[in-house]
Amino acid sequence: MTLEVGGIIDLSLHLLDLLQNSAHAGARNIRASVIEDQERDLLEITVSDDGRGMNPVEQARALDPFYTSSNKKQVGLGLPLVAQAATMAGGSVSIEGNQSGGTRVVVKYRLSHPDRQPLGDVAATMTSFIAGNPLVDVLFEYKGPKDTFRLDTKEIRAEVDKLGLGQLAFIWETEEKLRGGLSLAGYRPDRGGLVHEIDGRS
């Protein structure tokens, strides 16, 4: 799946990287949030999970593009690229993990920074991840310019199961809720830093 705006990689792809890292770590429950705070000039993406966690070496080297804890990849470009995009937009990345389980990654960007990448299609990103990881439950929250939207795949699955419907109905309902909820909360996939500088109401 390629989610780009004008040939530029968008932030939804970085969100997908973080979600996939959690899934690869064996997580069964993931909490993800995207916050647009215009008063603080902050865009924040957070992903936390109940996966296997990180030992001190993994945590110290997580942002090294030439290090990976996976046996299948030669380099771990996900987190380093996330960190690079955040730094270019006046932000930062923090990683909290422990060997007993669980990892939390917080990525911050200056909301109005002209080099901040556009948000992209978060609804498509979340739907794609959820469809490809049926054993993982996701609690997602978006705090936008107009409202806060929350989605819990456990609740949607319970509704679908009650009606005796299958996985396709679950995925369809998930995407419908994401697109409707994000729209009502003021989400715009093409909103980037330059747009905020030109028109703070966007």
Secondary structure, 3 states (H helix, E strand, C coil): CCCEECCEECHHHHHHHHHHHHHHCCCCEEEEEEEEECCCCEEEEEEEECCCCCCHHHHHHCCCCCCCCCCCCCCCCHHHHHHHHHHHCCCEEEEEECCCCCEEEEEEEECCCCCCCCCCCHHHHHHHHHHHCCCCEEEEEEECCCCEEEEEHHHHHHHHHHCCCCHHHHHHHHHHHHHHHHHHCCCCCCCCHHHHHHCCCC
